[in-house]
Amino acid sequence: VQAKCYQLLLSVFQHSNRALSTPYIHSLAPIVVEKLKAVERNRPASNIELLAVQEGIKVLETLVALGEEQNILGSQPESTLRSLPPDPILLPPAHNSQAPVIYPPRPPKVLGLQA
C-alpha cells in the first residue's frame, strides 16, 4: 500500500501545473522525508517494505530535481523571467491591497503517509 501511495505522490508532484502540485509538495514532502528517515531505525523486513522505501526514494529524487529546476529558473536572466507567466502560489500578497489573499486548498490526507 505504501509503495502505491508513493507512486501516487510522485504523479501529483510531477504534475505539469505547478499551481496544483506546489501545495501538495509543501504539505507532504516533509512527511515523505520523515518516513524515509525512519527507515534508518527500522530497516525493511521484507521485499514489499523494501519496494515501498525504493518508491519513497524516487519521490525524494523527484523533489530534489524539482528544486534544482526551480533554482536554475531563478538564475536565468531577468528578461527570461519576465517572459514567463507568474505563478500565483509563489507571489507575495500585494502591500496595502484590499483584495483578500486566497490560499490554495489543503491537500487531502494520504493513507499510509501520516506522521
A tleap script that builds the chain and sets N, CA, C and O, in Angstrom:
source leaprc.protein.ff14SB
mol = sequence {
  NVAL GLN ALA LYS CYS TYR GLN LEU LEU LEU
  SER VAL PHE GLN HIE SER ASN ARG ALA LEU
  SER THR PRO TYR ILE HIE SER LEU ALA PRO
  ILE VAL VAL GLU LYS LEU LYS ALA VAL GLU
  ARG ASN ARG PRO ALA SER ASN ILE GLU LEU
  LEU ALA VAL GLN GLU GLY ILE LYS VAL LEU
  GLU THR LEU VAL ALA LEU GLY GLU GLU GLN
  ASN ILE LEU GLY SER GLN PRO GLU SER THR
  LEU ARG SER LEU PRO PRO ASP PRO ILE LEU
  LEU PRO PRO ALA HIE ASN SER GLN ALA PRO
  VAL ILE TYR PRO PRO ARG PRO PRO LYS VAL
  LEU GLY LEU GLN CALA
}
set mol.1.N position { 0.832 -1.190 0.000 }
set mol.1.CA position { 0.000 0.000 0.000 }
set mol.1.C position { 0.880 1.259 0.000 }
set mol.1.O position { 0.602 2.220 -0.717 }
set mol.2.N position { 1.946 1.240 0.814 }
set mol.2.CA position { 2.811 2.419 0.870 }
set mol.2.C position { 3.479 2.685 -0.476 }
set mol.2.O position { 3.622 3.839 -0.878 }
set mol.3.N position { 3.888 1.630 -1.172 }
set mol.3.CA position { 4.522 1.819 -2.482 }
set mol.3.C position { 3.555 2.503 -3.435 }
set mol.3.O position { 3.951 3.395 -4.185 }
set mol.4.N position { 2.290 2.093 -3.415 }
set mol.4.CA position { 1.278 2.710 -4.286 }
set mol.4.C position { 1.049 4.170 -3.890 }
set mol.4.O position { 0.852 5.022 -4.755 }
set mol.5.N position { 1.073 4.458 -2.599 }
set mol.5.CA position { 0.913 5.848 -2.143 }
set mol.5.C position { 2.062 6.721 -2.641 }
set mol.5.O position { 1.853 7.848 -3.088 }
set mol.6.N position { 3.275 6.183 -2.557 }
set mol.6.CA position { 4.423 6.935 -3.063 }
set mol.6.C position { 4.299 7.165 -4.570 }
set mol.6.O position { 4.633 8.244 -5.061 }
set mol.7.N position { 3.826 6.167 -5.301 }
set mol.7.CA position { 3.644 6.324 -6.750 }
set mol.7.C position { 2.615 7.406 -7.045 }
set mol.7.O position { 2.786 8.196 -7.974 }
set mol.8.N position { 1.544 7.443 -6.254 }
set mol.8.CA position { 0.529 8.483 -6.431 }
set mol.8.C position { 1.124 9.859 -6.133 }
set mol.8.O position { 0.900 10.811 -6.881 }
set mol.9.N position { 1.875 9.962 -5.046 }
set mol.9.CA position { 2.526 11.236 -4.721 }
set mol.9.C position { 3.452 11.683 -5.837 }
set mol.9.O position { 3.492 12.863 -6.185 }
set mol.10.N position { 4.190 10.746 -6.392 }
set mol.10.CA position { 5.106 11.068 -7.479 }
set mol.10.C position { 4.351 11.691 -8.644 }
set mol.10.O position { 4.797 12.689 -9.209 }
set mol.11.N position { 3.218 11.116 -9.005 }
set mol.11.CA position { 2.449 11.661 -10.132 }
set mol.11.C position { 1.881 13.041 -9.795 }
set mol.11.O position { 1.812 13.909 -10.665 }
set mol.12.N position { 1.479 13.249 -8.549 }
set mol.12.CA position { 0.962 14.565 -8.144 }
set mol.12.C position { 2.089 15.594 -8.152 }
set mol.12.O position { 1.915 16.698 -8.668 }
set mol.13.N position { 3.236 15.244 -7.586 }
set mol.13.CA position { 4.362 16.175 -7.522 }
set mol.13.C position { 4.877 16.541 -8.908 }
set mol.13.O position { 5.368 17.652 -9.106 }
set mol.14.N position { 4.773 15.627 -9.869 }
set mol.14.CA position { 5.269 15.872 -11.225 }
set mol.14.C position { 4.228 16.533 -12.125 }
set mol.14.O position { 4.495 16.752 -13.306 }
set mol.15.N position { 3.069 16.851 -11.601 }
set mol.15.CA position { 2.012 17.450 -12.425 }
set mol.15.C position { 2.544 18.704 -13.109 }
set mol.15.O position { 3.272 19.493 -12.505 }
set mol.16.N position { 2.175 18.877 -14.360 }
set mol.16.CA position { 2.703 19.999 -15.146 }
set mol.16.C position { 2.222 21.355 -14.635 }
set mol.16.O position { 2.895 22.363 -14.851 }
set mol.17.N position { 1.084 21.400 -13.970 }
set mol.17.CA position { 0.560 22.651 -13.432 }
set mol.17.C position { 1.117 22.839 -12.017 }
set mol.17.O position { 0.629 22.237 -11.062 }
set mol.18.N position { 2.133 23.672 -11.902 }
set mol.18.CA position { 2.791 23.880 -10.612 }
set mol.18.C position { 1.852 24.498 -9.577 }
set mol.18.O position { 2.036 24.296 -8.376 }
set mol.19.N position { 0.850 25.246 -10.029 }
set mol.19.CA position { -0.107 25.824 -9.088 }
set mol.19.C position { -0.892 24.723 -8.374 }
set mol.19.O position { -1.333 24.912 -7.240 }
set mol.20.N position { -1.064 23.592 -9.024 }
set mol.20.CA position { -1.750 22.462 -8.393 }
set mol.20.C position { -0.808 21.626 -7.542 }
set mol.20.O position { -1.177 21.184 -6.453 }
set mol.21.N position { 0.399 21.407 -8.027 }
set mol.21.CA position { 1.307 20.495 -7.324 }
set mol.21.C position { 2.020 21.139 -6.135 }
set mol.21.O position { 2.350 20.446 -5.173 }
set mol.22.N position { 2.261 22.434 -6.183 }
set mol.22.CA position { 3.041 23.099 -5.137 }
set mol.22.C position { 2.453 22.942 -3.732 }
set mol.22.O position { 3.204 22.636 -2.807 }
set mol.23.N position { 1.138 23.138 -3.529 }
set mol.23.CA position { 0.623 22.961 -2.161 }
set mol.23.C position { 0.796 21.527 -1.643 }
set mol.23.O position { 1.046 21.311 -0.457 }
set mol.24.N position { 0.662 20.566 -2.538 }
set mol.24.CA position { 0.854 19.171 -2.132 }
set mol.24.C position { 2.317 18.920 -1.759 }
set mol.24.O position { 2.609 18.230 -0.782 }
set mol.25.N position { 3.217 19.481 -2.538 }
set mol.25.CA position { 4.645 19.326 -2.244 }
set mol.25.C position { 4.962 19.928 -0.878 }
set mol.25.O position { 5.636 19.301 -0.060 }
set mol.26.N position { 4.477 21.136 -0.634 }
set mol.26.CA position { 4.765 21.807 0.636 }
set mol.26.C position { 4.187 21.045 1.821 }
set mol.26.O position { 4.795 21.000 2.891 }
set mol.27.N position { 3.011 20.446 1.633 }
set mol.27.CA position { 2.367 19.731 2.736 }
set mol.27.C position { 2.926 18.335 2.961 }
set mol.27.O position { 3.086 17.905 4.104 }
set mol.28.N position { 3.223 17.630 1.882 }
set mol.28.CA position { 3.532 16.206 2.002 }
set mol.28.C position { 5.016 15.859 1.936 }
set mol.28.O position { 5.418 14.802 2.424 }
set mol.29.N position { 5.833 16.716 1.348 }
set mol.29.CA position { 7.264 16.409 1.240 }
set mol.29.C position { 7.914 16.197 2.608 }
set mol.29.O position { 8.704 15.264 2.753 }
set mol.30.N position { 7.618 17.018 3.616 }
set mol.30.CA position { 8.239 16.763 4.927 }
set mol.30.C position { 7.858 15.397 5.510 }
set mol.30.O position { 8.666 14.761 6.187 }
set mol.31.N position { 6.639 14.955 5.248 }
set mol.31.CA position { 6.203 13.645 5.742 }
set mol.31.C position { 6.982 12.538 5.048 }
set mol.31.O position { 7.392 11.565 5.683 }
set mol.32.N position { 7.187 12.691 3.734 }
set mol.32.CA position { 7.962 11.699 2.980 }
set mol.32.C position { 9.379 11.617 3.543 }
set mol.32.O position { 9.909 10.525 3.751 }
set mol.33.N position { 9.984 12.767 3.788 }
set mol.33.CA position { 11.349 12.792 4.327 }
set mol.33.C position { 11.396 12.094 5.688 }
set mol.33.O position { 12.305 11.306 5.947 }
set mol.34.N position { 10.430 12.377 6.553 }
set mol.34.CA position { 10.407 11.742 7.875 }
set mol.34.C position { 10.222 10.235 7.768 }
set mol.34.O position { 10.854 9.479 8.506 }
set mol.35.N position { 9.366 9.793 6.859 }
set mol.35.CA position { 9.162 8.348 6.658 }
set mol.35.C position { 10.463 7.682 6.221 }
set mol.35.O position { 10.802 6.594 6.688 }
set mol.36.N position { 11.184 8.342 5.322 }
set mol.36.CA position { 12.441 7.760 4.849 }
set mol.36.C position { 13.523 7.802 5.932 }
set mol.36.O position { 14.367 6.907 5.993 }
set mol.37.N position { 13.507 8.821 6.778 }
set mol.37.CA position { 14.452 8.869 7.895 }
set mol.37.C position { 14.198 7.715 8.864 }
set mol.37.O position { 15.135 7.163 9.442 }
set mol.38.N position { 12.933 7.356 9.036 }
set mol.38.CA position { 12.566 6.277 9.956 }
set mol.38.C position { 13.126 4.934 9.502 }
set mol.38.O position { 13.307 4.031 10.319 }
set mol.39.N position { 13.400 4.796 8.215 }
set mol.39.CA position { 13.946 3.545 7.683 }
set mol.39.C position { 15.318 3.265 8.290 }
set mol.39.O position { 15.728 2.111 8.411 }
set mol.40.N position { 16.014 4.318 8.665 }
set mol.40.CA position { 17.331 4.143 9.278 }
set mol.40.C position { 17.212 3.396 10.613 }
set mol.40.O position { 18.083 2.602 10.967 }
set mol.41.N position { 16.134 3.658 11.341 }
set mol.41.CA position { 15.910 2.993 12.627 }
set mol.41.C position { 15.263 1.619 12.452 }
set mol.41.O position { 15.620 0.668 13.148 }
set mol.42.N position { 14.326 1.517 11.534 }
set mol.42.CA position { 13.580 0.274 11.304 }
set mol.42.C position { 13.803 -0.182 9.872 }
set mol.42.O position { 13.061 0.202 8.969 }
set mol.43.N position { 14.800 -0.979 9.674 }
set mol.43.CA position { 15.141 -1.472 8.329 }
set mol.43.C position { 13.985 -2.280 7.744 }
set mol.43.O position { 13.244 -2.929 8.484 }
set mol.44.N position { 13.826 -2.243 6.404 }
set mol.44.CA position { 12.771 -3.051 5.772 }
set mol.44.C position { 12.964 -4.537 6.096 }
set mol.44.O position { 14.068 -5.072 5.991 }
set mol.45.N position { 11.871 -5.184 6.489 }
set mol.45.CA position { 11.938 -6.591 6.879 }
set mol.45.C position { 11.496 -7.526 5.764 }
set mol.45.O position { 11.616 -8.744 5.890 }
set mol.46.N position { 10.987 -6.961 4.674 }
set mol.46.CA position { 10.521 -7.806 3.569 }
set mol.46.C position { 10.770 -7.086 2.252 }
set mol.46.O position { 11.090 -5.897 2.222 }
set mol.47.N position { 10.616 -7.826 1.176 }
set mol.47.CA position { 10.772 -7.221 -0.152 }
set mol.47.C position { 9.705 -6.167 -0.410 }
set mol.47.O position { 9.964 -5.180 -1.098 }
set mol.48.N position { 8.511 -6.365 0.133 }
set mol.48.CA position { 7.427 -5.389 -0.054 }
set mol.48.C position { 7.784 -4.081 0.644 }
set mol.48.O position { 7.585 -3.002 0.086 }
set mol.49.N position { 8.309 -4.174 1.860 }
set mol.49.CA position { 8.729 -2.965 2.575 }
set mol.49.C position { 9.886 -2.284 1.853 }
set mol.49.O position { 9.951 -1.056 1.789 }
set mol.50.N position { 10.794 -3.082 1.315 }
set mol.50.CA position { 11.918 -2.524 0.561 }
set mol.50.C position { 11.420 -1.797 -0.685 }
set mol.50.O position { 11.928 -0.728 -1.023 }
set mol.51.N position { 10.435 -2.366 -1.365 }
set mol.51.CA position { 9.853 -1.719 -2.547 }
set mol.51.C position { 9.252 -0.364 -2.172 }
set mol.51.O position { 9.406 0.611 -2.906 }
set mol.52.N position { 8.565 -0.307 -1.025 }
set mol.52.CA position { 7.981 0.962 -0.579 }
set mol.52.C position { 9.072 2.005 -0.344 }
set mol.52.O position { 8.916 3.167 -0.719 }
set mol.53.N position { 10.169 1.591 0.273 }
set mol.53.CA position { 11.283 2.515 0.516 }
set mol.53.C position { 11.867 2.997 -0.810 }
set mol.53.O position { 12.174 4.179 -0.961 }
set mol.54.N position { 12.021 2.089 -1.766 }
set mol.54.CA position { 12.558 2.472 -3.076 }
set mol.54.C position { 11.641 3.478 -3.769 }
set mol.54.O position { 12.120 4.423 -4.396 }
set mol.55.N position { 10.330 3.281 -3.661 }
set mol.55.CA position { 9.383 4.237 -4.249 }
set mol.55.C position { 9.486 5.588 -3.537 }
set mol.55.O position { 9.400 6.637 -4.176 }
set mol.56.N position { 9.668 5.559 -2.223 }
set mol.56.CA position { 9.841 6.804 -1.474 }
set mol.56.C position { 11.095 7.547 -1.901 }
set mol.56.O position { 11.103 8.776 -1.973 }
set mol.57.N position { 12.153 6.802 -2.184 }
set mol.57.CA position { 13.399 7.420 -2.655 }
set mol.57.C position { 13.188 8.054 -4.023 }
set mol.57.O position { 13.736 9.122 -4.295 }
set mol.58.N position { 12.405 7.419 -4.889 }
set mol.58.CA position { 12.091 8.017 -6.197 }
set mol.58.C position { 11.371 9.349 -6.011 }
set mol.58.O position { 11.642 10.318 -6.720 }
set mol.59.N position { 10.449 9.384 -5.049 }
set mol.59.CA position { 9.733 10.635 -4.768 }
set mol.59.C position { 10.720 11.697 -4.305 }
set mol.59.O position { 10.666 12.839 -4.762 }
set mol.60.N position { 11.612 11.329 -3.410 }
set mol.60.CA position { 12.605 12.278 -2.902 }
set mol.60.C position { 13.523 12.773 -4.016 }
set mol.60.O position { 13.844 13.960 -4.071 }
set mol.61.N position { 13.946 11.877 -4.900 }
set mol.61.CA position { 14.780 12.278 -6.041 }
set mol.61.C position { 14.038 13.273 -6.927 }
set mol.61.O position { 14.628 14.232 -7.424 }
set mol.62.N position { 12.747 13.041 -7.121 }
set mol.62.CA position { 11.941 13.959 -7.931 }
set mol.62.C position { 11.852 15.322 -7.262 }
set mol.62.O position { 11.958 16.350 -7.932 }
set mol.63.N position { 11.658 15.341 -5.950 }
set mol.63.CA position { 11.597 16.612 -5.232 }
set mol.63.C position { 12.904 17.388 -5.363 }
set mol.63.O position { 12.893 18.605 -5.549 }
set mol.64.N position { 14.018 16.687 -5.268 }
set mol.64.CA position { 15.323 17.343 -5.429 }
set mol.64.C position { 15.448 17.907 -6.838 }
set mol.64.O position { 15.900 19.038 -7.017 }
set mol.65.N position { 15.049 17.125 -7.840 }
set mol.65.CA position { 15.127 17.593 -9.231 }
set mol.65.C position { 14.232 18.808 -9.445 }
set mol.65.O position { 14.619 19.748 -10.139 }
set mol.66.N position { 13.044 18.796 -8.857 }
set mol.66.CA position { 12.144 19.950 -8.989 }
set mol.66.C position { 12.750 21.179 -8.327 }
set mol.66.O position { 12.628 22.289 -8.845 }
set mol.67.N position { 13.403 20.988 -7.185 }
set mol.67.CA position { 14.067 22.105 -6.518 }
set mol.67.C position { 15.213 22.653 -7.345 }
set mol.67.O position { 15.390 23.867 -7.443 }
set mol.68.N position { 15.994 21.757 -7.943 }
set mol.68.CA position { 17.097 22.197 -8.804 }
set mol.68.C position { 16.558 22.934 -10.021 }
set mol.68.O position { 17.120 23.944 -10.444 }
set mol.69.N position { 15.471 22.427 -10.578 }
set mol.69.CA position { 14.837 23.074 -11.735 }
set mol.69.C position { 14.405 24.489 -11.367 }
set mol.69.O position { 14.599 25.425 -12.143 }
set mol.70.N position { 13.823 24.640 -10.188 }
set mol.70.CA position { 13.379 25.954 -9.722 }
set mol.70.C position { 14.580 26.875 -9.517 }
set mol.70.O position { 14.510 28.059 -9.847 }
set mol.71.N position { 15.680 26.346 -8.977 }
set mol.71.CA position { 16.883 27.156 -8.777 }
set mol.71.C position { 17.501 27.571 -10.100 }
set mol.71.O position { 17.979 28.698 -10.233 }
set mol.72.N position { 17.498 26.683 -11.077 }
set mol.72.CA position { 18.032 27.022 -12.398 }
set mol.72.C position { 17.193 28.127 -13.014 }
set mol.72.O position { 17.730 29.075 -13.587 }
set mol.73.N position { 15.886 28.008 -12.897 }
set mol.73.CA position { 14.997 29.030 -13.434 }
set mol.73.C position { 15.272 30.362 -12.750 }
set mol.73.O position { 15.265 31.409 -13.396 }
set mol.74.N position { 15.513 30.322 -11.444 }
set mol.74.CA position { 15.778 31.546 -10.698 }
set mol.74.C position { 17.081 32.212 -11.085 }
set mol.74.O position { 17.258 33.402 -10.827 }
set mol.75.N position { 18.006 31.476 -11.701 }
set mol.75.CA position { 19.291 32.068 -12.072 }
set mol.75.C position { 19.316 32.543 -13.521 }
set mol.75.O position { 20.353 33.002 -14.000 }
set mol.76.N position { 18.199 32.441 -14.220 }
set mol.76.CA position { 18.138 32.881 -15.609 }
set mol.76.C position { 18.144 34.407 -15.674 }
set mol.76.O position { 17.801 35.071 -14.695 }
set mol.77.N position { 18.530 34.964 -16.818 }
set mol.77.CA position { 18.494 36.418 -16.968 }
set mol.77.C position { 17.090 36.964 -16.729 }
set mol.77.O position { 16.089 36.283 -16.950 }
set mol.78.N position { 17.049 38.198 -16.275 }
set mol.78.CA position { 15.778 38.819 -15.935 }
set mol.78.C position { 14.803 38.848 -17.104 }
set mol.78.O position { 13.596 38.718 -16.896 }
set mol.79.N position { 15.291 39.014 -18.318 }
set mol.79.CA position { 14.395 39.069 -19.477 }
set mol.79.C position { 13.657 37.753 -19.665 }
set mol.79.O position { 12.494 37.751 -20.069 }
set mol.80.N position { 14.309 36.642 -19.381 }
set mol.80.CA position { 13.648 35.344 -19.494 }
set mol.80.C position { 12.572 35.222 -18.437 }
set mol.80.O position { 11.480 34.723 -18.712 }
set mol.81.N position { 12.868 35.671 -17.237 }
set mol.81.CA position { 11.888 35.587 -16.166 }
set mol.81.C position { 10.669 36.447 -16.460 }
set mol.81.O position { 9.545 36.053 -16.147 }
set mol.82.N position { 10.873 37.613 -17.053 }
set mol.82.CA position { 9.740 38.479 -17.369 }
set mol.82.C position { 8.825 37.859 -18.403 }
set mol.82.O position { 7.634 38.169 -18.432 }
set mol.83.N position { 9.354 36.984 -19.261 }
set mol.83.CA position { 8.526 36.394 -20.306 }
set mol.83.C position { 7.684 35.231 -19.795 }
set mol.83.O position { 6.784 34.763 -20.493 }
set mol.84.N position { 7.972 34.759 -18.575 }
set mol.84.CA position { 7.210 33.646 -18.015 }
set mol.84.C position { 5.994 34.170 -17.264 }
set mol.84.O position { 6.067 35.222 -16.628 }
set mol.85.N position { 4.871 33.445 -17.333 }
set mol.85.CA position { 3.707 33.883 -16.555 }
set mol.85.C position { 3.982 33.692 -15.067 }
set mol.85.O position { 4.624 32.714 -14.685 }
set mol.86.N position { 3.509 34.603 -14.224 }
set mol.86.CA position { 3.771 34.463 -12.793 }
set mol.86.C position { 2.998 33.285 -12.209 }
set mol.86.O position { 1.888 32.978 -12.644 }
set mol.87.N position { 3.589 32.641 -11.235 }
set mol.87.CA position { 2.924 31.556 -10.526 }
set mol.87.C position { 2.232 32.180 -9.319 }
set mol.87.O position { 2.913 32.649 -8.407 }
set mol.88.N position { 0.892 32.200 -9.284 }
set mol.88.CA position { 0.189 32.887 -8.197 }
set mol.88.C position { 0.493 32.307 -6.821 }
set mol.88.O position { 0.369 33.008 -5.817 }
set mol.89.N position { 0.884 31.054 -6.762 }
set mol.89.CA position { 1.200 30.437 -5.474 }
set mol.89.C position { 2.468 31.049 -4.886 }
set mol.89.O position { 2.594 31.167 -3.667 }
set mol.90.N position { 3.405 31.436 -5.746 }
set mol.90.CA position { 4.696 31.923 -5.279 }
set mol.90.C position { 4.741 33.433 -5.083 }
set mol.90.O position { 5.704 33.950 -4.517 }
set mol.91.N position { 3.723 34.143 -5.537 }
set mol.91.CA position { 3.721 35.595 -5.422 }
set mol.91.C position { 3.333 36.025 -4.012 }
set mol.91.O position { 2.397 35.473 -3.434 }
set mol.92.N position { 4.041 37.003 -3.452 }
set mol.92.CA position { 3.637 37.505 -2.139 }
set mol.92.C position { 2.396 38.376 -2.295 }
set mol.92.O position { 2.169 38.928 -3.371 }
set mol.93.N position { 1.590 38.510 -1.248 }
set mol.93.CA position { 0.417 39.371 -1.348 }
set mol.93.C position { 0.844 40.826 -1.536 }
set mol.93.O position { 1.871 41.252 -1.008 }
set mol.94.N position { 0.055 41.574 -2.287 }
set mol.94.CA position { 0.361 42.983 -2.549 }
set mol.94.C position { 0.236 43.778 -1.249 }
set mol.94.O position { -0.663 43.533 -0.445 }
set mol.95.N position { 1.142 44.727 -1.054 }
set mol.95.CA position { 1.091 45.566 0.137 }
set mol.95.C position { -0.088 46.518 0.041 }
set mol.95.O position { -0.388 47.051 -1.028 }
set mol.96.N position { -0.744 46.723 1.154 }
set mol.96.CA position { -1.886 47.633 1.246 }
set mol.96.C position { -2.989 47.281 0.259 }
set mol.96.O position { -3.746 48.160 -0.153 }
set mol.97.N position { -3.093 46.053 -0.117 }
set mol.97.CA position { -4.128 45.636 -1.054 }
set mol.97.C position { -5.400 45.319 -0.285 }
set mol.97.O position { -5.351 44.706 0.781 }
set mol.98.N position { -6.530 45.734 -0.821 }
set mol.98.CA position { -7.817 45.428 -0.214 }
set mol.98.C position { -8.335 44.069 -0.661 }
set mol.98.O position { -9.287 43.542 -0.086 }
set mol.99.N position { -7.705 43.499 -1.691 }
set mol.99.CA position { -8.143 42.198 -2.187 }
set mol.99.C position { -7.771 41.121 -1.173 }
set mol.99.O position { -6.681 41.155 -0.601 }
set mol.100.N position { -8.672 40.163 -0.947 }
set mol.100.CA position { -8.347 39.099 0.006 }
set mol.100.C position { -7.263 38.183 -0.550 }
set mol.100.O position { -7.145 37.996 -1.761 }
set mol.101.N position { -6.491 37.628 0.343 }
set mol.101.CA position { -5.470 36.660 -0.050 }
set mol.101.C position { -6.148 35.300 -0.144 }
set mol.101.O position { -6.784 34.848 0.809 }
set mol.102.N position { -6.011 34.652 -1.290 }
set mol.102.CA position { -6.629 33.347 -1.495 }
set mol.102.C position { -5.535 32.298 -1.441 }
set mol.102.O position { -4.598 32.318 -2.240 }
set mol.103.N position { -5.659 31.398 -0.510 }
set mol.103.CA position { -4.681 30.329 -0.357 }
set mol.103.C position { -5.185 29.080 -1.066 }
set mol.103.O position { -6.394 28.867 -1.160 }
set mol.104.N position { -4.271 28.252 -1.566 }
set mol.104.CA position { -4.698 27.016 -2.236 }
set mol.104.C position { -5.331 26.075 -1.225 }
set mol.104.O position { -5.048 26.163 -0.030 }
set mol.105.N position { -6.186 25.175 -1.697 }
set mol.105.CA position { -6.813 24.230 -0.767 }
set mol.105.C position { -5.772 23.294 -0.168 }
set mol.105.O position { -4.752 22.994 -0.787 }
set mol.106.N position { -6.050 22.846 1.034 }
set mol.106.CA position { -5.150 21.874 1.666 }
set mol.106.C position { -5.317 20.539 0.965 }
set mol.106.O position { -6.437 20.128 0.665 }
set mol.107.N position { -4.223 19.870 0.706 }
set mol.107.CA position { -4.337 18.553 0.076 }
set mol.107.C position { -4.952 17.562 1.049 }
set mol.107.O position { -4.805 17.706 2.262 }
set mol.108.N position { -5.643 16.555 0.521 }
set mol.108.CA position { -6.233 15.546 1.403 }
set mol.108.C position { -5.144 14.702 2.049 }
set mol.108.O position { -4.033 14.593 1.530 }
set mol.109.N position { -5.477 14.113 3.182 }
set mol.109.CA position { -4.529 13.224 3.847 }
set mol.109.C position { -4.405 11.945 3.035 }
set mol.109.O position { -5.398 11.410 2.541 }
set mol.110.N position { -3.182 11.466 2.904 }
set mol.110.CA position { -2.910 10.250 2.146 }
set mol.110.C position { -2.658 9.124 3.134 }
set mol.110.O position { -1.803 9.238 4.013 }
set mol.111.N position { -3.401 8.040 2.989 }
set mol.111.CA position { -3.242 6.903 3.890 }
set mol.111.C position { -1.845 6.328 3.798 }
set mol.111.O position { -1.269 6.243 2.714 }
set mol.112.N position { -1.312 5.940 4.920 }
set mol.112.CA position { -0.008 5.290 4.938 }
set mol.112.C position { 1.161 6.250 5.011 }
set mol.112.O position { 2.304 5.821 5.167 }
set mol.113.N position { 0.892 7.556 4.900 }
set mol.113.CA position { 1.994 8.515 4.914 }
set mol.113.C position { 1.840 9.543 6.021 }
set mol.113.O position { 2.497 10.584 5.987 }
set mol.114.N position { 0.996 9.278 6.991 }
set mol.114.CA position { 0.791 10.240 8.057 }
set mol.114.C position { 1.927 10.152 9.062 }
set mol.114.O position { 2.435 9.072 9.365 }
set mol.115.N position { 2.310 11.312 9.570 }
set mol.115.CA position { 3.407 11.353 10.549 }
set mol.115.C position { 2.924 10.905 11.908 }
set mol.115.O position { 3.703 10.872 12.860 }
savepdb mol mol.pdb
quit
